Amino acid sequence: MGIASLPPGLEGNFIEVSSGGGSSWLAFNTKRLYTNAFIIQDDKILLGYKKRGFGVHKYNGFGGKVEQGETAVQAAARELQEEAGITAPLEHYGTFLFVTEGGPDWAFQIEIFRAEEYSGTLIETDEMRFQWFATPNVGVGIPETTVVSAAAQAVVELLPIPFDSMWESDRYWIPLLLSKRHFIGRTDFKSVGETFTLEKWWFGEIGAREW
Ligand SMILES: COc1nc(N)nc2c1ncn2[C@H]1C[C@H](O)[C@@H](COP(=O)(O)OP(=O)(O)OP(=O)(O)O)O1
């Protein structure tokens, strides 16, 4: 891994973290802005099961389209409130482009946010059913006979992040988000009806940006 030529649509200085797939990137005309927000606490991450719309039946962060007149962080905060009922001090950690063969001629530009704390009470909404999952280091090395606090036990019982029920490219950038590494990337899919297959991806680390 190292400095590599960037996929079309990305700019800046990056260190490649993960890449793969076919030989050429798909063409697109314009980009449309979307958001995706995650609450990540010591040993757990909050995801939502999408009950309707784009990405239905997948687990994901909470987010949606950036409306006219909104900044990305404002949109991310609004979507988190609408879809999970909470507010949080969101920080920007990543951006990636998502292009689809057999889909629209524009690219999703998805701005990724995370927060550790949140206010309010989590609610299930029409669009999302929230669920906590254990982050990868949870439970490792805890022998069955070890006495742990009730809080720790609750965490140990969480399921691991359900990558098989998420967008296929999430497994390449969620670890960066968990370890607070700022990243950028691109992911090209092929779609046939409702089925999306990952064709090519690239993710790299960048320095923090102002938002
Ligand atoms: C590989 O591509 C993607 N990966 C991940 N992890 N998330 C993605 C990908 N492509 C889109 N998304 C996210 C971005 C948004 O959070 C949602 C899509 O937004 P949605 O269509 O639900 O937007 P809304 O504004 O909420 O739309 P409605 O109000 O019309 O439901 O998926």
The ligand as an SDF file (V2000), in Angstrom:
LIG
                    3D

 32 34  0  0  0  0  0  0  0  0999 V2000
  -22.0990    1.5220   -1.1720 C   0  0  0  0  0  0  0  0  0  0  0  0
  -22.9320    2.5830   -0.9690 O   0  0  0  0  0  0  0  0  0  0  0  0
  -23.4160    2.9320    0.2280 C   0  0  0  0  0  0  0  0  0  0  0  0
  -22.9050    2.4740    1.3770 N   0  0  0  0  0  0  0  0  0  0  0  0
  -23.4180    2.8880    2.5610 C   0  0  0  0  0  0  0  0  0  0  0  0
  -22.9110    2.4160    3.7000 N   0  0  0  0  0  0  0  0  0  0  0  0
  -24.4580    3.7660    2.6520 N   0  0  0  0  0  0  0  0  0  0  0  0
  -24.9550    4.2000    1.5040 C   0  0  0  0  0  0  0  0  0  0  0  0
  -24.4930    3.8130    0.2530 C   0  0  0  0  0  0  0  0  0  0  0  0
  -25.2190    4.4430   -0.6920 N   0  0  0  0  0  0  0  0  0  0  0  0
  -26.1170    5.2050   -0.0540 C   0  0  0  0  0  0  0  0  0  0  0  0
  -25.9480    5.0540    1.2650 N   0  0  0  0  0  0  0  0  0  0  0  0
  -26.7010    5.7050    2.3430 C   0  0  0  0  0  0  0  0  0  0  0  0
  -26.6500    7.1990    2.2810 C   0  0  0  0  0  0  0  0  0  0  0  0
  -27.9140    7.5440    3.0100 C   0  0  0  0  0  0  0  0  0  0  0  0
  -27.6640    7.4910    4.4040 O   0  0  0  0  0  0  0  0  0  0  0  0
  -28.8640    6.4400    2.6210 C   0  0  0  0  0  0  0  0  0  0  0  0
  -29.7460    6.7630    1.4480 C   0  0  0  0  0  0  0  0  0  0  0  0
  -30.5460    7.8480    1.7620 O   0  0  0  0  0  0  0  0  0  0  0  0
  -32.1300    7.7980    1.5210 P   0  0  0  0  0  0  0  0  0  0  0  0
  -32.4210    7.4230    0.1290 O   0  0  0  0  0  0  0  0  0  0  0  0
  -32.7550    6.9940    2.6050 O   0  0  0  0  0  0  0  0  0  0  0  0
  -32.3890    9.3270    1.7260 O   0  0  0  0  0  0  0  0  0  0  0  0
  -33.5980   10.0640    2.4240 P   0  0  0  0  0  0  0  0  0  0  0  0
  -33.3180   11.5090    2.2920 O   0  0  0  0  0  0  0  0  0  0  0  0
  -33.7770    9.5540    3.8340 O   0  0  0  0  0  0  0  0  0  0  0  0
  -34.7470    9.6240    1.4940 O   0  0  0  0  0  0  0  0  0  0  0  0
  -36.3180    9.5480    1.7330 P   0  0  0  0  0  0  0  0  0  0  0  0
  -36.6610   10.6060    2.7220 O   0  0  0  0  0  0  0  0  0  0  0  0
  -36.8570    9.7750    0.3600 O   0  0  0  0  0  0  0  0  0  0  0  0
  -36.5830    8.1560    2.2350 O   0  0  0  0  0  0  0  0  0  0  0  0
  -28.0450    5.3350    2.2210 O   0  0  0  0  0  0  0  0  0  0  0  0
  1  2  1  0
  2  3  1  0
  3  4  1  0
  3  9  2  0
  4  5  2  0
  5  6  1  0
  5  7  1  0
  7  8  2  0
  8  9  1  0
  8 12  1  0
  9 10  1  0
 10 11  2  0
 11 12  1  0
 12 13  1  0
 13 14  1  0
 13 32  1  0
 14 15  1  0
 15 16  1  0
 15 17  1  0
 17 18  1  0
 17 32  1  0
 18 19  1  0
 19 20  1  0
 20 21  2  0
 20 22  1  0
 20 23  1  0
 23 24  1  0
 24 25  2  0
 24 26  1  0
 24 27  1  0
 27 28  1  0
 28 29  2  0
 28 30  1  0
 28 31  1  0
M  END
$$$$
